[in-house]
């Protein structure tokens, strides 16, 4: 994944997408191996997989593949929502808010493919914010940067 980040920063988007794909495949292979041995997949590793999807989504967006970017952001969201709401792994919270932020930004683009619904993408982010409230997440006890990510998402949604 780190090589994908380096390639992305050098402008090699295709190389970055490829390396993120390899990181995703390797992480999913580790998950399957652990499951076959009856071992738990550590939350941090799950969060790392979600980050690989986020990074690849960003690279796909930069290549103009908005549908692919949304798909990867949605996969990152799915992984992180499970971490946050089912496993109570709170360190994923700011990255989850960032994933929704990216999806909402994409939903506002004029070149959004007709196969994607801006309203549905934005509704997902609104539902996430509502779930946070319903889960009783105490915003005041969260680190400042985490709160900032959530507030930026709220502001983007208007």
Residue pairs with C-beta under 8 A, 6 or more apart in sequence:
1 19
1 20
1 23
1 48
1 51
1 52
1 55
3 19
4 15
4 16
4 17
4 18
4 19
4 20
4 23
4 52
4 55
4 56
4 59
5 16
5 55
7 13
7 15
7 16
7 19
8 16
8 55
8 58
8 59
8 62
13 59
13 62
13 63
14 63
16 55
16 56
16 59
17 56
17 59
17 60
17 63
20 52
20 53
20 55
20 56
20 59
21 56
23 52
24 49
24 52
24 53
24 56
27 45
27 48
27 49
27 52
28 49
30 41
30 45
31 41
31 45
31 46
31 49
34 40
34 41
35 41
43 83
43 87
43 89
43 91
43 92
44 91
46 79
46 82
46 83
46 89
47 79
47 80
47 83
47 89
47 91
47 92
47 95
49 79
50 75
50 76
50 79
50 80
50 83
50 92
50 95
50 99
51 76
51 95
53 72
53 73
53 75
53 76
53 79
54 72
54 73
54 76
54 95
54 98
54 99
54 102
56 72
57 68
57 69
57 70
57 71
57 72
57 73
57 76
57 102
58 69
58 102
60 66
60 68
60 69
60 72
61 69
61 102
61 106
64 111
66 106
66 109
66 111
66 112
66 113
66 116
67 113
67 115
67 116
69 102
69 106
70 103
70 106
70 116
70 121
73 99
73 102
73 103
73 106
74 103
76 95
76 99
77 96
77 99
77 100
77 103
77 124
77 128
80 92
80 95
80 96
80 99
81 96
81 128
81 131
83 89
83 92
84 90
84 92
84 93
84 96
85 131
85 135
90 142
93 137
93 142
93 146
93 149
93 150
94 145
94 146
94 149
94 150
95 149
96 128
97 128
97 146
97 149
97 150
97 152
97 153
98 149
100 124
100 125
100 128
100 153
101 125
101 149
101 152
101 153
101 156
103 121
103 124
103 125
104 121
104 122
104 125
104 153
104 156
104 157
105 156
106 112
106 116
106 121
107 116
107 118
107 119
107 121
107 122
108 118
112 118
122 157
125 153
125 157
126 157
128 153
129 150
129 153
129 154
129 157
132 150
139 147
139 150
142 150
